Structures are given as C-alpha cells and as structure tokens.
Amino acid sequence: MKILHYSLGLPPYRTGGLTKYSIDLMISQVEAGHSVNLLYPGQINPVIKKTKIKSNDSSNGILTFELINPLPIPLLGGITNPSIFMEKLKEQNAYHNFLSKLQPDIIHFHTLMGIHDEFLILAKSMGVKLIFSSHDYYGICPKVNLIDHFGNVCRDYDNGLKCETCNLNSYSLPLIYLMQSHLYKTLKNNKIVSKFKSNKKQRIKENTTHSSEENKGSQNQKSNGESFIQLRNYYLNMLNKMDKIHFNSEVSKQVYEQYLITKSDVISITHSDIKDNRVLKKYDKKIPLQIGFLGPIEKYKGFPLLRNSLINLLGEDEYNWHLHVYGNAENISLDKDREHITFYGKYEHKDLTNIFNKIDILVIPSIWKETFGFIGLEALSHGVPAIVSSYVGFKDLVKHNSTGLIVDPVEEQLSAAIKYAIHNRDEIKIWNSNICSEDFNSIMKNHHLLIEGLYDSVLGEKK
C-alpha cells in the first residue's frame, strides 16, 4: 500500500504528541512493508510566493517532502487574521504534479494546518482516499483546545465574536513565518529563543483577559467575528471531504460530531515508547497515599482543581496523602498544603519508570476536552491506577471501579475519589492487580494493524 501522511514535520523541529504518534505510526508501517511518505508544511518565502513541493532526504525509510509556501502554521499561538489562513491557491501545478507522480492509495491527515483546501479537492478528483486523525480541535478552535480566554471550556463561540476575543494576542504573521523558517529549525533550542517564546506565552496569558475586557467595552470596534465563522466553515468543509475520520477517543468524537456528520471509527492511540512495564505494587495505608500529577500546572490541565480538592481534604482532617508534581518549569507558592506537595520540575520519558515506581495513583484532572492523554497510557503501562476526569479521552481505557475511577472535573467528586483511595488501599491494590492481569494491547505493532484495517475499510479491500 502506498500511504501519504500529512503532518507537522519531523523532530526536533516539531515535537508533541501529534508528531510523536504520526512518526511512530509511519515507521511501523515501513517495517510492515508499506511505501510510506510524509508531506509537511515548511517555510514561507514572501519573495517567491509560488507554492511548490521539495523532495528531502528519507528518514527511517519514510520519503519526506516539504511544502514550500503553505498556509501559515499557528501551532498553539492562535490566529489574528483568519483570511490569511484560507487564501486560495493561485495555481495547482505543484499539488497536481506531486500527486500524479506519487500516486498514493490513501492520504492520512494528522492536521489541517498549512494545507490548502484545493489539495483535498484535487486528491478526491484523482480517486485518492482521505483519512483524518483527531489529535486536537484545530479547525473548530483556532487556539486548538476549545478553552476560552478565562480558562474555561468554550461551549458557545458567539458567532465568532468569542474567537475574536480569544485570539486578540495571538502570534503575529511575521513571528509565524519565522517559526516556519529553516533558520528557526537551527535556533529553536537556543536559550535566547526559548526564553523569548516563554515570555511571549506569558504576555499572551497576562494580556488576554485585560484585552478581552477592553474589546467587550468598545462599542464602535469593527467585529471580525464573521471572518472566524468563515474560517471554521473552511475547515469543516475540509473535514467533510474525508472518507473517514479516526477519532482517538469517544471524547473527541463527541466534540467533533457537534459540528459535522461523517463516517468515523474510534481507535485509541499509542506510540513506540509504550512498553509493557506493568508491575504489582504494594499499598500500605500506614503511610501517605502517593499521588502523581504529570504535566503543565495550567488551569485547563486541572492542576488548580486538583490542588483545591486536596486542600478541601485537609479541611476534613485528611492528611494521609502526598502529591508529587512533575512537568512544571517552576514552583508556585503553597500555603497550608506546603508539607503535602513536592515539585520536581521537568522530566524526560526515560524518567517515567522511576516516577511511576514512586506513586500509588495518578490523577488526570483536565477541565478541557482532552482528545486522549498519553500520560494516562504511560501510567497504565506501568500498572498504575488512575483517577481520570470524564473530559479526558484516555478514560476509554479505564474501567471504573476496576482499574481506576472516572469523575467529573469538579472539586466535590475529585476530593471524594482521592479520599476513597486514601482509605481503601486494598481496593487500589486490586485495581493494580487487574491492570497487570489484563491483555496489554496498547503497543504500536498492534495499533498499526488497526489503522491498516481503517485504510482497508475505505479502500474496499478485504484483509
């Protein structure tokens, strides 16, 4: 089978769960004997505006192609001028020549960032089948995660006006162009550049609420809401061209299906570093319950919710717990919980075994509709039970009251779940045992066969 993937690019230029999953899936497909190709959005050349596709060196048996002068790539930075992100392709020779020469059986999209709608129209006209994997909510939400400027779940975008407010302090086009350049590839991990990006994100966070209030109070300001409606429709039209959508969880499926009706399959994802590291653990109620939280301590990830829930337990004289926090770049000021929380800073994947050996239970308290959540799968692969927000896609792999708990992201439920774990170590031990005794199928060599079956279903082939 000849497969073309469209993704953001290759490490170390592009990182994150989307990149990790797509590259590991491609490598697995190469090992299975398929012809695998990658097209990714590359640099924007404002002098030579012509769109073209450049063949690059192969990587792990994957033939790679760079799309020169794609549409802008906002990543997590937001969008200030929607019209720039849906400009029409001035000529289609690059796409036509590329697809005619490559002749893929199927194109697997992992993002819609940077690609023109004309590419999909042309592929469909040539009989190529299209599949999309739902790694985030880009296309529905310019900021990717459907979290508004106050840090709450966005349930009504107010005819585009809310998008306008949320994106007031987004990356400028010159900055986006710089981040797509070959120069940025070289400088990305430079300390000065990293500091600049960190400061930029902090300024966006600090200025968003202030700017949104100013925007709300301006009666004469020209609204850009209609442009955001057009942008959402632009991407929904692209999604409607897919022959099938691969949802990585029921959570992502429920969100997307509020906006479109499409053929879809739910298949939980994984990556090549997920191994079967499950071990039976000891749970001693005489010592504090060792709770783990791994990830950013931002509101959307639920850390403030978790902390408030634990402070509530202290108010109930529940002291027999300790929270271990990994992943944050800096500590925060603690109060009455200072003796109960330890911050460890950033971690690497190689540290995970030691981390999970240390904790009894993982908490994933996200308040955003997290499409999956690899850290939950990492815990599962080490035999660690989890208390998971009902908003987290990973909950598909949690059996409530058997391998963990699924709770709504509210303080009362989270406090009650942790209190239950504190007082029922024998039950937590059973959950650990259940995890260790079940079949472990969340490894890439199994997963790529499920994706291959998805391909076959749209190609009309029989396995």
LOLUM-673168 format. One record per residue (C-alpha): residue in one letter; x, y, z. Coordinates in steps of 0.25 Angstrom, whole numbers, padded with zeros to 4 digits, always signed. Layout:
LOLUM-673168
AXYZ
...
This chain:
LOLUM-673168
M+0000+0000+0000
K+0005+0014-0003
I+0002+0023+0008
L+0004+0038+0009
H+0003+0045+0023
Y+0001+0060+0024
S+0007+0064+0038
L+0014+0076+0044
G+0028+0071+0042
L+0040+0063+0048
P+0046+0064+0061
P+0053+0072+0067
Y+0047+0083+0058
R+0033+0079+0062
T+0030+0072+0075
G+0018+0068+0083
G+0008+0056+0084
L+0003+0058+0069
T+0017+0058+0064
K+0021+0046+0072
Y+0009+0038+0068
S+0010+0041+0053
I+0025+0038+0052
D+0024+0025+0060
L+0012+0020+0052
M+0019+0023+0039
I+0032+0015+0044
S+0023+0003+0048
Q+0016+0004+0034
V+0030+0004+0027
E+0034-0008+0036
A+0021-0015+0031
G+0026-0013+0016
H+0017-0002+0012
S+0022+0010+0004
V+0021+0022+0013
N+0023+0037+0010
L+0022+0049+0018
L+0017+0063+0013
Y+0019+0074+0023
P+0017+0089+0023
G+0030+0096+0022
Q+0036+0110+0020
I+0028+0122+0015
N+0036+0130+0005
P+0030+0144+0004
V+0039+0148-0008
I+0035+0135-0016
K+0021+0133-0013
K+0019+0121-0022
T+0015+0108-0015
K+0024+0096-0018
I+0027+0083-0012
K+0042+0079-0010
S+0047+0065-0008
N+0056+0063+0004
D+0065+0052+0010
S+0057+0040+0015
S+0056+0038+0030
N+0055+0024+0035
G+0050+0019+0022
I+0040+0030+0020
L+0041+0038+0008
T+0039+0053+0012
F+0034+0065+0005
E+0034+0079+0009
L+0022+0088+0005
I+0028+0102+0002
N+0019+0114+0004
P+0008+0106+0011
L-0003+0114+0018
P+0002+0119+0032
I+0004+0109+0043
P-0001+0116+0056
L+0002+0103+0065
L-0003+0107+0079
G-0002+0122+0076
G-0015+0126+0071
I-0020+0134+0059
T-0021+0149+0057
N-0025+0150+0042
P-0034+0138+0038
S-0034+0142+0023
I-0019+0139+0022
F-0021+0125+0027
M-0031+0121+0016
E-0025+0128+0004
K-0028+0121-0009
L-0017+0114-0016
K-0012+0123-0028
E-0008+0111-0037
Q-0010+0096-0035
N+0002+0090-0043
A+0010+0087-0030
Y-0001+0079-0024
H-0005+0072-0037
N+0009+0069-0041
F+0013+0063-0027
L+0000+0054-0026
S+0001+0050-0041
K+0016+0045-0039
L+0014+0039-0025
Q+0000+0033-0027
P-0003+0030-0013
D-0014+0020-0009
I-0018+0028+0003
I-0015+0041+0010
H-0015+0041+0025
F-0016+0055+0031
H-0011+0058+0045
T-0014+0073+0044
L-0021+0083+0035
M-0011+0094+0038
G-0004+0099+0025
I-0011+0091+0015
H-0020+0097+0004
D-0034+0092+0002
E-0030+0091-0013
F-0021+0080-0009
L-0032+0071-0004
I-0041+0075-0015
L-0030+0070-0025
A-0028+0057-0017
K-0042+0054-0017
S-0044+0057-0032
M-0032+0047-0034
G-0039+0036-0026
V-0029+0036-0014
K-0036+0033-0001
L-0035+0042+0011
I-0034+0039+0026
F-0032+0049+0037
S-0028+0047+0051
S-0033+0056+0062
H-0021+0060+0071
D-0027+0073+0075
Y-0038+0083+0071
Y-0031+0091+0061
G-0042+0095+0050
I-0052+0096+0061
C-0044+0105+0070
P-0033+0114+0065
K-0026+0112+0079
V-0027+0097+0077
N-0032+0093+0091
L-0046+0099+0092
I-0042+0107+0104
D-0047+0122+0105
H-0039+0134+0110
F-0043+0132+0124
G-0038+0117+0124
N-0052+0111+0123
V-0057+0101+0113
C-0063+0108+0101
R-0077+0104+0099
D-0082+0115+0090
Y-0073+0123+0081
D-0084+0134+0080
N-0084+0135+0065
G-0069+0136+0064
L-0068+0148+0074
K-0062+0139+0085
C-0052+0134+0075
E-0048+0149+0072
T-0047+0151+0087
C-0038+0139+0090
N-0029+0142+0078
L-0026+0156+0081
N-0012+0154+0086
S-0008+0143+0076
Y+0005+0141+0069
S+0007+0152+0058
L+0009+0147+0044
P+0024+0151+0044
L+0026+0142+0056
I+0019+0131+0050
Y+0027+0132+0037
L+0040+0132+0045
M+0035+0119+0053
Q+0033+0112+0039
S+0047+0116+0034
H+0059+0108+0033
L+0066+0118+0042
Y+0057+0114+0053
K+0060+0100+0051
T+0074+0103+0055
L+0071+0113+0066
K+0059+0106+0072
N+0066+0101+0084
N+0075+0113+0086
K+0073+0118+0100
I+0070+0132+0096
V+0059+0127+0086
S+0054+0118+0097
K+0053+0130+0107
F+0046+0139+0096
K+0036+0128+0094
S+0033+0126+0108
N+0032+0141+0111
K+0023+0143+0099
K+0013+0132+0104
Q+0013+0139+0118
R+0010+0152+0112
I-0001+0146+0104
K-0007+0140+0117
E-0005+0153+0124
N-0011+0162+0114
T-0023+0153+0109
T-0033+0156+0120
H-0029+0171+0120
S-0030+0172+0105
S-0043+0164+0104
E-0050+0173+0114
E-0045+0185+0106
N-0051+0179+0094
K-0064+0176+0101
G-0065+0190+0105
S-0063+0196+0091
Q-0076+0199+0084
N-0070+0204+0071
Q-0059+0194+0069
K-0061+0186+0056
S-0064+0172+0058
N-0056+0161+0052
G-0066+0150+0056
E-0071+0147+0042
S-0057+0144+0038
F-0056+0134+0049
I-0069+0128+0044
Q-0063+0127+0030
L-0051+0120+0036
R-0058+0110+0043
N-0067+0107+0031
Y-0054+0106+0023
Y-0048+0095+0031
L-0062+0088+0033
N-0063+0087+0018
M-0049+0080+0018
L-0053+0070+0029
N-0066+0067+0021
K-0057+0063+0009
M-0051+0052+0018
D-0055+0038+0014
K-0053+0034+0029
I-0049+0041+0042
H-0041+0033+0052
F-0045+0038+0066
N-0034+0035+0077
S-0045+0035+0087
E-0060+0036+0090
V-0058+0050+0096
S-0052+0055+0083
K-0063+0048+0075
Q-0074+0055+0083
V-0068+0069+0081
Y-0066+0067+0066
E-0079+0062+0064
Q-0086+0074+0069
Y-0081+0081+0056
L-0081+0070+0045
I-0087+0057+0041
T-0076+0047+0036
K-0072+0033+0035
S-0063+0030+0047
D-0056+0020+0056
V-0051+0021+0070
I-0037+0015+0072
S-0029+0019+0084
I-0015+0023+0080
T-0001+0020+0085
H+0014+0022+0082
S+0026+0013+0080
D+0032+0016+0094
I+0020+0010+0101
K+0024-0004+0106
D+0018-0014+0116
N+0025-0009+0129
R+0014-0014+0138
V+0017-0018+0152
L+0010-0022+0164
K+0011-0011+0175
K+0010-0010+0190
Y-0001-0001+0196
D+0002+0002+0211
K-0009+0010+0218
K+0000+0013+0229
I+0008+0023+0220
P+0002+0035+0212
L-0004+0031+0199
Q+0006+0035+0188
I-0002+0043+0177
G+0004+0047+0164
F+0001+0059+0155
L+0009+0060+0142
G+0008+0072+0132
P+0007+0087+0132
I+0000+0093+0144
E-0009+0101+0136
K-0024+0103+0139
Y-0028+0095+0126
K-0020+0083+0131
G-0027+0083+0144
F-0016+0086+0154
P-0023+0097+0161
L-0035+0088+0162
L-0027+0077+0168
R-0020+0086+0178
N-0033+0092+0183
S-0039+0078+0184
L-0027+0073+0193
I-0028+0086+0201
N-0042+0082+0204
L-0038+0069+0209
L-0028+0076+0219
G-0040+0083+0224
E-0047+0070+0227
D-0034+0066+0234
E-0030+0056+0223
Y-0015+0058+0224
N-0010+0044+0219
W-0006+0048+0205
H+0005+0054+0197
L+0005+0060+0183
H+0017+0058+0174
V+0016+0069+0163
Y+0025+0067+0150
G+0026+0075+0138
N+0025+0089+0142
A+0036+0099+0139
E+0035+0106+0152
N+0029+0104+0166
I+0017+0112+0171
S+0015+0118+0185
L+0008+0108+0195
D+0000+0110+0207
K-0006+0100+0217
D-0002+0089+0207
R+0013+0092+0207
E+0016+0080+0214
H+0008+0071+0205
I+0013+0075+0191
T+0026+0073+0184
F+0030+0080+0171
Y+0041+0072+0163
G+0041+0081+0150
K+0042+0076+0136
Y+0044+0061+0133
E+0048+0052+0121
H+0042+0040+0116
K+0054+0031+0122
D+0050+0036+0136
L+0036+0031+0135
T+0039+0017+0141
N+0045+0023+0154
I+0033+0033+0155
F+0023+0022+0154
N+0030+0013+0164
K+0029+0025+0174
I+0014+0028+0172
D+0002+0019+0176
I-0008+0026+0167
L-0008+0036+0156
V-0019+0048+0155
I-0022+0054+0142
P-0032+0065+0145
S-0033+0072+0132
I-0044+0082+0130
W-0043+0083+0115
K-0048+0072+0106
E-0034+0065+0105
T-0035+0057+0092
F-0026+0046+0098
G-0015+0048+0109
F-0003+0039+0107
I+0001+0041+0121
G-0011+0032+0125
L-0006+0021+0116
E+0008+0023+0121
A+0003+0020+0135
L-0005+0008+0130
S+0007+0002+0124
H+0014+0003+0138
G+0002-0003+0145
V-0002+0010+0152
P-0017+0012+0154
A-0023+0026+0151
I-0033+0036+0155
V-0038+0042+0142
S-0046+0054+0138
S-0058+0050+0130
Y-0053+0060+0120
V-0041+0052+0117
G-0041+0043+0105
F-0032+0033+0112
K-0044+0029+0120
D-0047+0020+0109
L-0036+0011+0115
V-0041+0012+0129
K-0051+0002+0135
H-0058+0010+0146
N-0056+0003+0160
S-0048-0008+0154
T-0035-0001+0149
G-0037+0013+0153
L-0048+0024+0155
I-0055+0033+0145
V-0060+0046+0151
D-0066+0059+0146
P-0056+0071+0148
V-0062+0077+0160
E-0056+0078+0174
E-0066+0070+0181
Q-0064+0058+0172
L-0049+0059+0171
S-0048+0061+0187
A-0057+0049+0189
A-0049+0040+0179
I-0036+0043+0186
K-0042+0041+0200
Y-0047+0027+0195
A-0033+0024+0190
I-0027+0028+0203
H-0036+0019+0212
N-0037+0007+0202
R-0023+0003+0199
D-0027-0012+0198
E-0036-0007+0187
I-0025+0001+0180
K-0017-0012+0181
I-0028-0019+0173
W-0028-0009+0162
N-0013-0010+0161
S-0015-0025+0160
N-0026-0024+0150
I-0017-0015+0141
C-0006-0025+0142
S-0014-0037+0139
E-0021-0032+0126
D-0016-0033+0112
F-0008-0021+0108
N-0011-0017+0094
S-0006-0003+0094
I+0007-0004+0087
M+0010+0001+0073
K+0011-0013+0066
N-0004-0016+0070
H-0008-0001+0067
H-0003+0000+0053
L-0011-0012+0049
L-0024-0006+0054
I-0020+0007+0045
E-0017-0002+0034
G-0031-0008+0035
L-0037+0006+0035
Y-0030+0008+0022
D-0035-0005+0016
S-0049-0001+0020
V-0049+0012+0011
L-0041+0005+0000
G-0051-0006-0001
E-0040-0017+0001
K-0042-0030+0010
K-0031-0033+0019
